[in-house]
Structure formats: C-alpha cells, structure tokens
C-alpha cells in the first residue's frame, strides 16, 4: 500500500524552503536545483487537492543562481 499523507500549506512551505536552502548550501547547479525541486513536486502531487506545483516551484527555486552560459547568452 502506497498511501500518500495529507499535507498542509505549512508542510509545503517548509519543504520548499528546505530545498531552496539545501541547494544554496550545497552549491547545486541551476540544473540540479531545478531537478530536485521538480522531483519533489512530482512526489507531492496527490497529497492535497489544493497543492499548486507552480507556486511550490517558485518558492523552492527562490534563490536559484542562473549561469548565463546555461541560459545560452
């Protein structure tokens, strides 16, 4: 049985901040930061009908450092 727990906004806020802080502390590349946050969004789908994946990503990627070379500049 793989039942997902019922999550609240407080849980989502905590997890998004954790991902953002972890990515900064570990000096993750933008690609790694986005991948980590995206995997968490996939895991959180179905934990609450009001879960907003876009909003979660915005919070989890708040301090993302974009390398101009990765953007194609």
N, C-alpha and C positions, 0 to 999 in steps of 0.2 A: 504494500500500500504506500503510495507516494502522495499523501495529502499535504497540500500547501497550507501554512498557517495564515490566519487573518492578521493583516498588518495595518498599521495606522500611519497617519502623516508623520508622527514623531519618529517612527521606525525608518521611514523613507528619508527624512531629513538627516537622521543620524548616519545612515548608510551612505548617503550622497556626500556628506561632509567627510566621512571616513575615507572614502575613495579619493576624494579631492586631496585631502591631507596626505594620504599614503603616496599618491602619485608625485606630489611635490617633494615629500621627504625622501623618497627613493629615486628621485630624479628620472622618472619614467619619461620616455619619449612621448610626443603627442600621440603617435600611433598606439603605443602601449596603454596610454591613459584612456583613449577612446575605446580601445578593445576591452579593457577592464570594466569601464562604465557600461558598455553595451552588453556585455555578458551578464552583468548584474540586472539590467533592465529585463533581459530575457528570463532570468530566474524569478524576478518579482511579478511578472505578468501572471494574473490569476490569483494574486494574494489579496486583492481588494478591487471591486468593480470601479472605484473612483481613481485607481492608480493612473497617473499621467506620465508615461515614459519620456516624453519630450521634456517635461518640466524636471523630471529626475535627472536626465542627462544635462540639462542646463546647470543644475546645482552641482552635479558630480564633476563637471568639467569647468567649474568656475575659474580656476587658476591655471588652466591649460596654457602651456607655453608653446606657441606655434613657431616652428623654424621656417623662415622664409624659403629655404631650399625645398622643404617638403610641400609647400603650397605651390611651388612652381614659379616663383618670382625670378 
